[in-house]
Amino acid sequence: QVQVVESGGGLVQPGGSLRLSCVASGSISGNAMFWYRQAPGKQRELVAVITSGGSTNYADSVKGRFTISRDNAKNTVFLQMDRVKPEDTAVYYCNYRGYIWGQGTQVTVSS
């Protein structure tokens, strides 16, 4: 079974940038890929999706600030986070095929 591993989280100041990566152990070609996040005390929410054809969609809260992209040759999906806000603080998860989750990577936005 394919596994996914996220990385790239950390502490960043408001207004800063961070780039998350999600590496799959198998091919991601032909599959939509998703980024979710879960803040303390809140439900997990969908942040961004990229289809197999490269079309993207974003949660309203991150639209214009975050960019999802993929590199099928490297079985990797990225989430570029720009102009981050304290409310972006959460554990960010990669999702493959709707039921395969990574362990998550913590993003903390604080001065």
KEVEXMAR-321787 format. One line per 4 residues: their letters; for each residue z, x, y of C-alpha. Coordinates in Angstrom, 3 decimals. Example, Ala and Ser with C-alpha at 12.3 -4.5 7.8 and 13.67 -1.06 7.14 Angstrom:
// KEVEXMAR-321787
as = 7.800,12.300,-4.500  7.140,13.670,-1.060
// end
This chain:
// KEVEXMAR-321787
qvqv = 0.000,0.000,0.000  -0.830,1.208,3.488  2.096,2.312,5.618  2.205,2.752,9.379
vesg = 4.329,5.156,11.397  4.919,4.852,15.124  5.748,7.710,17.471  5.773,8.581,21.145
gglv = 8.746,6.596,22.364  11.433,7.991,24.609  13.130,7.742,27.967  10.870,7.233,30.973
qpgg = 11.544,6.431,34.607  10.337,3.202,36.178  6.757,3.617,37.306  6.111,6.315,34.739
slrl = 3.833,6.461,31.720  4.188,6.785,27.975  1.689,6.847,25.124  2.635,5.400,21.762
scva = 0.787,6.216,18.556  0.605,4.397,15.250  -0.810,6.309,12.296  -1.770,4.442,9.145
sgsi = -1.779,6.008,5.690  -5.047,4.268,4.900  -8.149,3.020,6.618  -7.718,0.650,9.539
sgna = -11.428,-0.019,9.874  -12.253,-3.689,9.677  -8.727,-4.750,10.583  -7.187,-5.981,13.778
mfwy = -4.170,-3.941,14.821  -1.172,-5.119,16.785  1.658,-3.789,18.906  4.856,-5.817,19.123
rqap = 8.157,-5.140,20.816  11.714,-6.352,20.458  14.304,-6.012,23.174  18.043,-6.274,22.418
gkqr = 19.050,-9.875,21.866  15.464,-11.125,22.069  12.817,-12.164,19.606  10.012,-9.859,18.651
elva = 6.984,-10.513,20.840  3.319,-9.623,20.650  2.346,-7.054,23.266  -1.273,-6.236,22.502
vits = -3.980,-6.658,19.892  -7.242,-4.854,19.250  -9.822,-6.332,16.912  -11.941,-4.389,14.463
ggst = -14.745,-4.599,16.997  -12.618,-3.218,19.813  -11.875,-6.409,21.730  -8.407,-6.437,23.247
nyad = -5.860,-8.957,24.392  -2.481,-8.547,26.073  0.704,-10.386,26.823  0.762,-11.545,30.425
svkg = 3.813,-9.377,31.072  1.892,-6.151,30.360  -1.636,-7.075,31.393  -3.079,-4.514,33.775
rfti = -0.421,-1.916,32.879  -0.803,-1.332,29.138  -3.942,-0.360,27.241  -4.428,-0.573,23.480
srdn = -7.078,1.564,21.818  -8.005,2.765,18.360  -9.496,5.768,16.610  -10.720,4.610,13.219
aknt = -11.635,8.130,12.153  -7.977,9.105,12.496  -6.569,5.741,11.347  -4.631,5.620,14.573
vflq = -3.887,2.995,17.189  -2.532,3.845,20.631  -0.633,1.994,23.304  -0.922,3.571,26.740
mdrv = 1.922,2.309,28.888  1.543,2.819,32.644  3.676,1.686,35.584  6.473,0.859,33.193
kped = 9.377,-1.370,34.208  12.974,-1.604,32.988  12.061,-4.855,31.258  9.649,-2.904,29.047
tavy = 12.673,-1.385,27.316  12.444,-2.294,23.631  11.667,-1.047,20.168  7.896,-1.023,19.794
ycny = 6.353,-1.806,16.427  2.892,-1.394,15.022  1.582,-4.108,12.739  -1.208,-3.934,10.159
rgyi = -2.720,-7.001,8.578  0.088,-9.164,9.855  2.653,-8.155,7.265  2.930,-4.369,7.257
wgqg = 5.360,-3.018,9.841  6.397,0.433,10.886  9.959,1.509,11.559  9.459,1.209,15.312
tqvt = 9.827,3.612,18.201  12.363,3.154,20.983  11.158,2.978,24.569  13.779,3.062,27.309
vss = 12.804,2.641,30.947  15.598,3.735,33.215  16.282,5.932,36.207
// end
